[in-house]
Structures are given as C-alpha cells and as structure tokens.
C-alpha cells in the first residue's frame, strides 16, 4: 500500500500506524463507493482493485526505491521487516473493521450470492473495505518481496501477473501454507487459519473475477465464527498476512536462488552452447522436469543468449535429447571441458537431492572429461 508499505515505512509508534491505516481505509471506501452490487457478486471488484493497486505503485516502488532506503542491508532482513510491518497494519485494520461486523451483517453476507442489489450495499461495504485493504496489502507485499529478491516481473505480461496473484494469495499453495501453519502460529489460532485456507486451491482459469469471488468467499469466515476475547478479524488479518508474506518470501527467494545459479554458471562457462546440452541431459535423466529445473533452463538460455550471443536453434526445437548427441558434441570440443562437470553437479542439485539417474549421467560425463 502506498502509505503502509512505502512512504510510511520509517514511521514509528501506534499513532502513526493507525493514521496510515485509517488513511488507506478512507481511500478504499471511496473505491468501494464506485462499485456496483454486481461488481461485488461477480468478482469484478478484484479486476478494478488490481488496476488501482498496481498502476502507479509498481513504477515508483522499484529496486532503486529500496536501494535508496536500505542501501547495504541484505534482502532477507528487509523482507522480514516488511512482512512483520504488513502483518501489523493488517491487524490494526482488522480491529477497525471488527467493530462494524454484527450478526445482521453476517446474516446478510451469508447470502451474498443471491442477495438483491437493494439489500446488499450497506452490509457489503462494511466487509469490502476490509477485504480490499487486505487484498491490496498482500498484493503489494508480494510485489515488494519479488523486487527485493531481484526476481524480474513484467506485470504487463499475463503470465507474470498471474504468478504475482498466485503467490500473493497462496492460490494453489494452500496445502503448503497449511502444512507450515503448525509451527508458524500460536496453537489457539490454528483451527481458524486451517478453516480460512480450507479449499484454498483454486483450479479455475485465470479469470480475474473468479479470483475476486474466491477471495471474498474466503474472507467471509472473519464474521462467521465467534471467538471469545479475541477479535477474529484482528487474528485472521494478522496471521493470514504473515503467512502470505512468508509464502511469497519462500517462492521468490527460491527463484532468486535459481536465477543466481544460472547467472553464475553462465558467467563462468567456457562452453556456453555445450553447457545447455549438458544441463538439459542431466535434467531429463529421470524423465521428470521439476519447476526449479524448468526455471533454471529458462534463465540459462536467456543468459547464454544475452551474455554470449549464442542462439542454438537445434536445441530450441529439441523434443527428446539423445545422450549420444550430447557425447558427440562433447568429444568434438577441443581443449579442457572439465568446467561442464561443475555445471552438471549444480544443475542436478537445483531441485534437491541428486537421484541415481542424474548420478549416472554425471559419472559418464566425468569419464569423458578425463579422457579428453
């Protein structure tokens, strides 16, 4: 959020935090006033909020923005602080929203899908400020984490936009989030968080209104369960934002790790074209391609093209890699090719433990390097 995650980052004290949250809530109330009941029920509110949340924000909050404020500070430290700050603001907003949630509002929202335009607006506005606040907060938090880890995201590209949405709201990552809940949050909150994330895997197409309906339905839980002594909106806002931030950190930090590996291999390689063939042979040795392996190959190809001006059309059109073809290319290469052993070792380990088939390829590569 413009105030909560950027300009107000250095502010301290509860009064400053509350002022920033109230400013954002007032801004979002104006946004909600511009929505129709059909926008809410159809999920189109999310499409409109997406444009409002990211349009100017991503131009201003870039790598240089963070460099100016945190020069010399490791990315992990900055990410950790921003996640905690976002969770704090989410909790404050939840406290402000909780007072407006009543049994009557809960009853009205319970039948949101079939409510008529005449009966929806007052009740929906109460909840929608809360939902829009948390949605925008988590979306911008995920964006900030990607920027801090130098993960390239082109939000004009539908694939990158969908990736940001998936990460920000743990879509298709609900199982992983629930598994991490046990150690991440206090015992008394766990049943609520598990219910919040139950059924969280969204298998629908990339239609943004579908995501809007999904997020709205998931947030209805905040006013549907009474919690003695604990404002439910405060608890859920805080811990779901914390978990969303940690999820984004895990995803983008891992991608940064893979990009860093690809950059190192490309920079050190004396045989960039052959490196692609060897890397792909190792990756396909077990006839499975993990996400990290596919990501590594994508960046290796890009870096070999950009840094070494190598474009291998035969490799690009490859369907099944023939080990004999790789060995033929290796044997035809003059001089020392032992640098490819390091490539093979690192590529094999990118997705975890090296398996038997990958070890067999590396062993064969090692023998051929020795003979050469």
N, C-alpha and C positions, 0 to 999 in steps of 0.2 A: 504494500500500500504506500502511497506517496508519502504520507506522514509517518506511518508506523514503521515502515521498513527502510526508509531512506533519510529524509531530512530530519526526522525526529530521533534518529538512531543515537545521537550523543546526549539527548535529554535524559535527565535523571529525576527520580522521585515519582511518587504515586500521582501527584497532581499533574505533572507533565504528561504522564502516561494516560491518565483519564481524559485530559484535554485532547490529546491526539485521537483517542478512540471516539470521543464524542464528536469531534470534527468529521471523522470518517463516517460515523453513523448519520450525521446530518446530510452529508454529501450523498450517501446511499439512499436516504429517504427520498431525496429529490429524484434519484434514479428510479426508485420503485414507483413513484407517482406517475412516471411516464410509461409504465407497463399496463397492459390490459389484463383482465382476468384470463383471457385466452392465452396470453403470453406465459402466465404462470402455469396453467394447466397443461399446456402443450410442451413446456420446457424451453420455449423460445427465449425466455429471460436469460438463459445461460449464454446464448449466442450474442445477445446485446451486451451482457456484462463482460464477456470476453473482449469485445472490441473496446469497451470503456476501460477495462483493467490494464490492457497491454499497449494500446495505441501509442501514446507518448511516453509511457513508462520505460519501455524497452529501449527507446532511443537515448534516453537520459541515463538510465541505470545500466551502465556497461562496465567492461573491465577497467577502463580508465577511472570511472567513478569510484570504484572500490580501491584502486591504487591510490587515489588522492586521499582517501580516508584511512586506509590501513596499510600504507606502504611498509614493506618489510615484515608484515605479520603473516605467518603461514595460513594457507587457505582453511585448513581444518579448524584453526582457532576462531577465525571469523565466522565460518559456517556454524560452529557450535553456539556462538553468541547470538547469531541472528535467529536460530531455531528457538532458543530459550526466550528471546525477546518476543518473537511471534506468538509463542505459547502464552506468554504473559498478557499480551494485548488481546488474544483470543479469550482468555479467562475474564479479563475486565469487561469485554463486550458481552460475554455470556451473562455476567452479573447484571448488566444493564437490561439485557433482554429478558432475563428470568422474571423480573418483576412484572413484566407485561403479559407473561404467559398465565392464562387462567384456564379453569376447567371448560368454560364456554368456548374459548379459543381452541382448545384441544379438540373439543367435540366438532367444531366447525371444520377444522383442518383434517380431522379424521375422515371426512367425506369429501375431501378436496376435489378428487377426480370427477365427482358428479355434481358438485355444487354449482348453482347458477351464478351468473355474473352479479346479480343483485345482492347475494348473500356472502360472497367471498371476500371482497376487497378489505374490509376492516380487519378481519382475522388474518388474512394473508399478509397484509402489510407488517403486522407485528412480527411474524416469523421471517418474512422475506428480508428484512433488514439484517437479521441475524445470519441467515443463510448466505446472503450476498456478501456480507462482511467476511465471513469465514472462507467463502469460496475465493474471493479476491485475494485475501491474505495468503492462503495456501498456494494459489496460482503464482503470485508474485514471489513468494518464498522459494518455490521450486525453481523459478527463473533465476533468482539471485544465486542459488546454490550452483546451478549449471554455469553461470558466468564466473563464479569464484573458482570453480574447478577447470575453467577454460574449456568447457565442453561446447563445441560450436552448435548453436541452434538458430536456424533461419525460420522465423515464425511466419514468413510468407510462404513457406513450404508446408503443405498439408501434413506430410509425414512428421516433420519436426513439431508442428503444432499439436498433433495428436499425441506425440511422445510426451510433450510437456504436460498435457492434460492427464494422460495415464499416470505419470509419475506424481503429479500434484495431488491427485485424489485416490491414489493407490488402486486404480482400476486394473483388474487382472492381477493385482498384487495383494489382494485381501488375505489370501491364505498365508503368505509370508508375513504380513503385518500381524495377523492373529497369533502366529507362532512366536513372534517376538514380544507379544503383549505380556507374557508371564513374567519376564524379567524387567520389563520396561516401566511398569506402572504399579502403584500400590494395590494390595490384594482386594480392597473393598471396591475398587473401580473396575476390576477385570470383567465381571459379568456384564456391566454396562457397555464397555468397549467391545466385548465379543458380540453383543447383540447389535451394536452400531455397525460392525463390519460383517455381520452375518449376511450371506448372499451378496457380498460386495463385488464379486467377479462379474464384470459387465461384458457379455459376449456379443452385444449388439454391434452394428456397423458404426462408422464414425459420425453418425448424425449428431450434431451438437444438441438439438432439442432432446434427444434420448438421454444424453448426459445430464441435461438440466432436470429432467424428470427423475432420474436416478439420484441425483444429489438432494433434491427436495424430499423425496421419499425417505432417504436415509436419515435426514435431519429431523423428520417428524418425531423420532424417538425422544428428542430432548424434552418434549412436553407431554409425553405419553406414559412416563414412568415416575411415580413419586419417590423421592429419596429423602428420608428423614434427616434433617440437619445439614444436608449438602445440596446447594442449588445445582440441579442437574445440568443446566446449560453451562455453568462455570466449569464443572468437571469435564464434561464431554468436549467443550470447546478447547480447553487447555490440552487434554491428553490426545485428542484426535489431531490437533495441530502439531503437537510434539511428535507423534508417530508419523504423520505425513512428512514432517521435516526430516526425520531420521531415515525414512524410506527414500526420500529424494537424495539425501546425502549418500546413502548406500549405492543407489543407482548411478548417480553422476560421478561419485568418487571412483567407482569401479570403471566407468567409461574413461575417466581421466587416466586411470592406471593403464588401460589398454592403449589409449592414444599415446601416452608417454612411451610405452613399449615399442609401438610402431615407429615413433619418431627416432628412438634410439637405434633400432635395427636399420632403419633407412639411412641414418646419418653415418653409421659405422660400416655399412656394407660396401665391399669392393666388387660385388657381383649382383647389382640390384635386380636385373631381369631374372637371373637364375634363382635369386632369393625367393621370388614369388612362386616359382615352380616347386621349390623345396618346401616352402611353408605350406602350400596347398596339399602337397603329398602327405605331409605329417598330419594336417588337419583331417583329411579324408581317410586316413589309415583305418579308423574304426567305423567308417561308413556312417558317421553321425557328425553333424555340424552344430556345435553349441553356439549360443548367442555371442559369447565373448570371442569365439573363433571367427565368426562371420564379421563381427565388428573390427577385429584385428585386420582381416584381409581387406576390408573396405578402406581402412586408413593406410595400409601398406601400399595398395595400388595407387591411392591418391598421392602419397608422398613420393613414391618412385617416379610417378609422372611429373610432379611439381619440382622435385629436387634433382632428379637425374635425367629428366626429359625422356623417359623410357615409356613407350606405349606398346604393349605386346598384344596385337590383335588375336593371335592364335590362342594365347592364354585367356583373353576375354571371351572367346567363343567356346572355350573348353566345356565339355559335358562330363566325361569321365576321364580322370587323369590316369595315364598309363605310366606305371613306375619305370618301365623300360625306357620311355621317352625322357623322363627326368634323368635317369642314369646316363643315357646317351649324351644329353646336354652337359651333364657334369663332367663326363670323361673327355668331352671335346673342349672343355675350358682349360686354357693354358695356365700354368703357374699354381700357386698355393690357393686352395679353395676351402681351407680349414675354417674360415670365418663363417661358413654355412652351418657348421656344427653348432655354433652358439645360437644361430637362428633357429635351428631345429629344436634345440633344448628349450629355448624360451617360448617358442610357439606351442610346443607340446604341453607346457605347464600353464598356459594362459587361462585355461578353464578348470584348473585343479590338478589332481594327481595324474601323472603320466601313466597311460594304460599299456598293456602288453603289446598291442599292435603298433602304437606310436614308438615304443622302445625298439621294436624290430626294425622300423624304418630308420631310426636314428643309428642303430647298430650297423646297418648296411651302409648308411652314409659315412659313418666313421671309417669303415673298412676301405671304402673307395677313396676317401680323402687321404688315408695313409698311403695307398698305392700310388696316388697321383704325386 
